[in-house]
Amino acid sequence: MEINTRISLLEKLIFLLLILIIPVHLIIMVSFNVSSIDYVNFYFITSFVIGIIFILSTVVQLFVKRPYLPLLLGCHQKCSRSFKSIHKYLGICTRCSGIFVGIIITPVISVLPFNKLYVLIGLVPLIIDGSLQKYNKYESNNIKRLITGLLAGPGMVLLIAYYHLYIAKFMIYLLKLIKLT
C-alpha cells in the first residue's frame, strides 16, 4: 500500500489562511480590550500562533504521513543538506531545522524589551550564505546552515508580524469607519 505524500491545494490554502488570518483577528480582539493597538504585543501574538501552527503541523504530519512542515518552510528536502537521526535523514534540511527552532523560540524572545531591528539583522547571514551557495561554487556546511536558520527564524516571524499589524490597523480603521456611518 502506497502512502500519498502529495499535499492538495485545499490543504495548502488552509495553512495559508491559518498563518495569514488568525494572528490578525487576535491582534484586533486584544486591541479592543486595551486602549490602543499600539499597546498590543503583535510580535508575541503572531509568533505564538505561528509556533503553535508549526508544532501542530509536525504532530499531524507524524500521523497522516504528509509533508506539512516542509510545505510551511518551503524546504527542498535534500538529504545531503539534512541532519541524520538514527540512520534516517530528517524530513527537512538543516537550515529549515534552524528556522523551525528559531520560530518555536520566538514567543520567548518577543516578550523581552529590545529593538526589533536586531531581529531583522538576523536575516542578513541567511541571505548572504544562501545567495553565495546558490550563485557561486561555495558550499555551506550544516553548522552554518543551522546557525543562519536559527538567526533568521525570529526575523521571518517579525516580518509576518508587521504584516499582521498593518492589516489589523487597516481592519480597525474600517470597523471605526463603518461605526461612524
Residue pairs with C-beta under 8 A, 6 or more apart in sequence:
3 65
4 66
5 65
5 66
5 67
6 66
7 66
7 67
7 68
7 71
11 66
11 68
12 71
15 53
15 57
15 68
15 71
15 72
18 53
19 49
19 50
19 53
19 72
19 160
20 163
22 49
22 53
23 42
23 45
23 46
23 49
23 50
23 160
23 161
23 164
24 164
24 167
24 168
24 171
26 45
26 49
27 37
27 40
27 42
27 45
27 46
27 164
27 165
27 168
28 37
28 168
28 171
28 172
28 175
30 40
30 45
31 37
31 39
31 40
31 168
31 172
34 40
37 165
37 168
37 169
37 172
41 110
41 111
42 161
42 162
42 164
42 165
42 168
43 106
43 110
43 116
43 157
43 158
43 161
44 107
44 110
44 111
45 161
45 164
46 157
46 160
46 161
46 164
47 103
47 106
47 107
47 109
47 110
47 154
47 157
47 161
48 107
50 103
50 106
50 157
50 160
51 103
51 104
51 106
51 107
53 72
54 69
54 72
54 100
54 103
54 104
55 104
57 68
57 69
57 72
58 68
58 69
60 66
60 68
61 67
61 68
61 69
61 91
67 77
67 91
69 75
69 91
69 92
69 96
69 100
70 77
70 91
70 92
70 96
73 92
73 96
73 99
73 100
74 96
75 91
75 92
75 93
75 96
76 93
77 91
77 92
77 93
78 93
79 89
81 93
81 94
81 95
81 142
81 145
82 89
82 90
82 92
82 93
82 94
82 97
83 89
83 90
83 94
83 97
83 142
84 90
90 97
92 100
93 145
94 142
94 145
94 146
94 149
95 126
95 130
95 145
95 146
95 148
95 149
96 149
97 146
97 149
98 145
98 146
98 147
98 148
98 149
98 150
98 151
98 152
98 153
99 149
99 150
99 152
99 153
99 156
100 149
100 153
101 149
101 150
101 153
102 149
102 150
102 151
102 152
102 153
102 154
102 156
102 157
103 153
103 154
103 156
103 157
104 153
105 153
105 154
106 153
106 154
106 157
109 119
109 154
110 154
116 158
119 154
119 155
119 158
120 155
120 158
120 159
121 155
122 151
122 152
122 153
122 154
122 155
123 151
123 152
123 155
123 156
125 147
125 148
125 151
125 152
126 148
126 149
126 151
126 152
129 140
129 144
129 145
129 148
130 148
132 138
132 140
133 139
133 140
140 148
